[in-house]
Amino acid sequence: FYLYLGTSDPHVTYRRHKTFIKDYFKGNYSGRYMKNITGQELADLKKKGPPSDKDKRRIESLYENEIAFNDYHFGELVKTLKSEGIYDETMIIISADHGDEFWEQGSCGHGHSLYQELINVPLMIRWPTSLKAGRFEAGADGVDLLPTIASLIGAKVKGDIQGRDLSDQQSIGDAYPQAIMASKGVEQFTLQVGPAKVIYRGPGSVESYHLNDDIKEATDLSESH
């Protein structure tokens, strides 16, 4: 069987879940974002600027409690796979299309920049049949999923496809860094190789960062590097 579980819980609208919100927001709150915040409200904040510190903390806690809600129900799925006796026969892949910003770079939500908060997403694959536990350090793109899955299950894909098979590079910490790319439409582009990252917005508008030393992308090195 194949199951695609495309959850939108951590996407807008961010909703409060009483079981989880207390783990992420400490203290009392009675403001505008008591129960939720909608996509339109986030868009309005992009234009107006950040709210109070307490509202910012509340908004981020709503996002985090949505992730916890999703994580809990994913755990229920894992319990089902185990109870059916097929957990170790099932390949599990977790990834995402983007992250969200909570004023790390001066804005909120997503779709407005190419900083790490928005474009650096997880990729986790569990497949005991042929994947050992480990961490892939050389970099990967979403387009690498198709050729990797095809290789792991022994499937043949007809024609030319984007991406590369990651299965033969698992757990190799010193593998040659791969170029990782992302774009914001046709307006902005970013390229990362190892810790070096460049954001290009057009002639005269280039930023560069060393992510090992500056994961928050606070120091633009484009004048010297």
N, C-alpha and C positions, 0 to 999 in steps of 0.2 A: 504494500500500500504506500501511498504518498499523501502526506498531510502538509498543507501550507497553512500556517497559523499566523495570519497577518493582523496582529493586534494594534489597535489605535489608542489603547489606554493611556500611554505616556504622551500622546498627541493632544492638541487642544480639542475639546475643552478639558482642562485639568479639573478633575472632580475630587472632592474630599471623600475619603473612606474612613469611617470612624475607627475601624480596627487598626489602621496604619498611620493616620495623620499624627497621632500623639508621639510616634517615634521620631518625627521629623520637625515638629513645631512644638517647642517647649513654652509654657506660659499661656496666658489668656489672649484671645483675639476676638474682636467683634466688628472688624472692619468690612469693607466692600467685598473682600475675597474670602469670606467665611466658608462658603460651600464650594465655590468654583471660580475659575476665570476662563472666559471664552476667547476664541481666536480674535474676535473683533476688539475685545478689551486689550489684548496684547498688542494688536496693531495700533490702537489708540495711544498706548504707552510709548510705542516707538516714536510717534510724532511729538507727543507732549513732553517726553523725558521721563526719567525714573520716578516712581512714587517714593513714599517714606521708606526708611530702612526696614521698619516692621512689616510694611506691605511687601517689600521685596523678599524678605525672609519668608513670608507667608506664601507668596507665589511659588518660590522655589520648593518649599515644603510640599505644596500641592503636586508639583511635578514628581518629586521623590516618592510621595505616597502612592502615586499612580504606578510607578515602577515596582514598588513593593507589592501592590495589588496584582499586577501582571505576573510577578515572580511567584507569588503564592499559587496562582492558578496554573502556572507552568509546572510547579511542583506536583499539583494534583494530576496533571497529565503524565508526569514521570511515574507517579505511584501506579497509575493504570497500566502503563507499559510493563512495569515490574510485576504487577499482579497477573498479567496475561503471560508472563514468562518470556517476553520478547524485548526487554530493555536492552540487553547486550547484543541483540540482533538488529537493532534499529539505529541508523545513523541520525544524529541530532545536530542540527546546524542553527546557530543563533547569530543574527546580524541585524543591521539597521540601515535605514537610508540616510539619516542625518541625526545630529544632536541638536540641542537647544542652548541658547546663551542666556545667562541671567546677569547681564550688565558687566560681565568680565571685560568686554570691549566697548562698553557704553550703550548697548542696546539689549533687546530681549527677543525671545522666540528664535526663528530661523529664517533662512532665505535671503539674508541681507549681506553676508560676508563669507569669507573663506578661511576664517580662523579655526583653530583646532576644535574649539567647543562645538562647532557645527559640522565639521567634516570628518573628524577622527572617530570612527565607530568600531564597535567590537566585531570580531569574527571568531567564533568558537565552533569547533567541529569535534564531536565525540563519535568515534567509530572503532570500537575495540578490535574488530577483525583485522585491521591493518594500520591503525594509527596509534603510536605510542604517546603517552602523556608528554607534553613539552610545549615550548613556546616558540613560535615562528617569528624571527626578528627582522627578516629582510624586507618586509613590507608587502602589502597585498591590496588589490582593488576588488570592487564588487564584481567586475567582469571575470575575475579568476574563479568564481564559484562554479560556473558551468563546466569548464574543462577539468576542474579538480574533482567534482562529483562524478563526472563521466569516467574518469580514470579509476576512481575508487571502486565503482561498481562494475567496471569492465564494459562500459557501454561505448559504442562508436557514434561519433557525431559527424554527420555528413557536412561537407563544405567547410569554408573558412569560418572560424569563430574568433571573437576577441578573447583576450585573457590568456593565462598560462596555467599549467597544472602545478599546484603547490605541493602535491603529495610527496614528491621526491625531495623536497627541501625542508621537511618538518624538523623542528628542534635543532636546526643548524644556526647557532648564534652568530657565526662569522660568515654567513652566506653573503655574496656580493649584493649590496643594496639595490633594490629595484626602484625605478621611478614610479612615484604615486602621483596621480593627477586628479584634479577636480576643477569644476568650472561653475560660475554663476551666469547661466545663459551664455551669451557671447560677449558679456561685458567684462568679466574678470576670470582669471585663470591662476591656478597655483600648481607648482611642481615641487615635490619633496623627494630627495634622495638621501637616505640615512637621516641624520639630524638636520641637514640643510634644507631650508624651505624658502621659496620665493613666491610672492604674490604679485601678479602683474595686472595692472588696471589700464595700461596704455602707456605710450611714450611719456617719460617723465614721472610716471607713477608706479614705482616698483618698491617693494619692501622685502627684506630678507631677514631670516631668523635662524638661530642655532637652537633647536628644540631641546637638546640634551641639557643645555645651560639655561634655557629660557622657555619653559613649557607654556608660560602665560603670554608669550609673544609680546613682551613689554618693551624690548630693546631692538629697534630697527637697525640692522647692520649694513644696509645697502650702500652707505657711503664708503665703507671700508671693505666690504665683502660682497 
